[in-house]
């Protein structure tokens, strides 16, 4: 990240953070102060729904497949734990929240439509909403999913239609399919703005629907909201490990080709393959926030900085997150076609400021920010001639599921 006086920089990131390098620094007249402004995408605790469409046959082979599906779910949720404690996209600061909003939907592909979905409304343990994101919290979610997968198996004579069931589940969450039950309606109404989906469709047998696979595609809107689609299918196509790189002739594979899914051949005992089916497996390093001029900091340790978040809660600036209505600028902003409310992040004062600046754990710190002396970079230092802007956000100051983080800081001569 480079310092540029009175220049508005814009950085963005998707599901993983990206490094932010601006243009070359502009020369500055000695003994001057200048304003640094930047804006970057932020997404912490982005709401996710994991949709599991798994073979419900009452056979040992299908039971084994269902067990593997729960392993895939566990791996995805534990991946979220790791990413939320990562110092780049998450936080390695014990004083900052690690928010998460993960839910699981079980889709029964042979059941009558009114019985085909199991949501967190039916089984509350299928929802994992947290500000701590600890590994031990995952167990209850996985156990609830495993129980739901076994609770109702296919009855004799029922048609096996996983493609139709997957389409209905994804379109339902986008409001494009009418709910069949009050529980479905309540679940859809509960979904937060910006909710993303990951789909695992796993089967020991082919789809039995009479409609062509092309007629069973989820809507474009649902596909755009589904960041990962994985299919596990009985296939004779050539594979490398479990992954299929050339589709075979099953209906499932024909559908997968149309939705650009990642396909795996069943049977599959590759733990790495299952671990990647519902989640991402990469983490990036953002490096140090080193800039070419130091911050202006007064004798109490307060920086001449203001941070604002543009976030999706249009009703309030949540004081529990250290947010308040902005004292300057617009009250609302737009990003990606979405209206967002702007909130100022409170800078700590007094004893809270001292704790934020000096205490590694900061156990009683409320939500807010400071410039800290605590080293969260494991002894790494900036290049000669650059300065570490060591901001610390405590509590829920950056707990924004999607939106923008705006910074405006006064700098001084070095």
C-alpha positions, 0 to 999 in steps of 0.5 A: 500500500503506497501513500498518496496525498489527497488521492482517493484509492480504491481496492477490492477483494472477493472471497479471499483478500488481495494485496493492495498496492497503489501507484508510486508515491507523489513527492511531498514538500518537507515539513508539510502534512497531508491527508491519506484516504483509501477505500477497500472492500471488507467481508467478515462473516459473509453469510453462507448456506451449504446445500447438501443434496445427497443420495437418500437410498437405504443402502450401505453404499449410499450410507457411506456416501452420506458419511463422506458428505458430512466430512466435506461439510466439516472440512468447509466449516473448519476452513472457515475457522482457519480463515477467520483466524488468519491475520490477512482476511480474518484476524489473529487478534484475540480482542477482535470478533471472528464473526460467522453466519453459516447455515446448512440445508439438507435436500432429500432428493426422493421425498415429496416436495413438502418434505424435501428440505430440512433447514435450520428452522426445522433443526436449529443446530444446522445454523452456526452464527458466532462471533468466536469461530472456534473449532469445537463449535463445528461439531454440533453443526456436523452432527445435526447434518448427519442426523438429518441426512439419515432421518428420512430415507427414500421409500419404495416407489419414490422417484429419485430426482436430485437435479430438480431438488437442487434447482428448487432449493437454490431458487427458493433461497433467491425468492424465485420459487414459492415455499411449500411450508411455513418453515421454508417461508420462515427460513427464506425470510431469515436469510441475510442480504448478500447470502452466498451458497455452496452446493454439494450434490452427491449420488451413487446413482443417476437422476431419474427425472424425465425432464432434460437436464437443461430444463432443470438448471437453477436460475441465473441469479441462483447460480451467481450466488453459488460460489461453489458447485461440486458433484459426486457421480457414478461415472465411467469417465476418466479421472485423476484421483477422484476428480473427473476432467471429461464428463461421461454420459450420465444425466448428472454429468450433463447437468454439471457441465451446464452449471460448470460444476467440479465433478468427482467420480464415485466411489471416492475415498480421497480425503483431500478431494472431499475436503475441497468440495464445499470450501476453498483451500487457499489463504493469502498473505497481505504483508505489512501495512507500510507507508511512506509517511508516519501518522499524526498521533497526539500525546494521548496516543490518538491518531488523526484518523477516521474510519467509516464502514458502509454496511448492509444494516440500513436501520442503525449503526450498531453501537455494540460494534463501536459504530455511530452515525457519521459526523461528516459525509453521506449517511448512505452509500452504494456498492455493487448495486446495493444501498449501504448505511455509512457508520463511523468507527469509534476511536478508543479513548482513555483507559480503553485506548491505553489497553488497546495500545499496549495489551496483547489480549485486551480482554475488556476492550469494547468495539472500536479502533486504535493505533497499537504498539502490540506486534501482530506481525511476528517481528516483521518490520517495514523497509527503511524509509517506510512506516508501519500503520499498526491499526488495531480493531477490537470487538466487532468494529470490522464485523461487516458481512459485505461492504466498504471500509473507508479510511482518512488519516492525517500524516506528518513529515518523517 
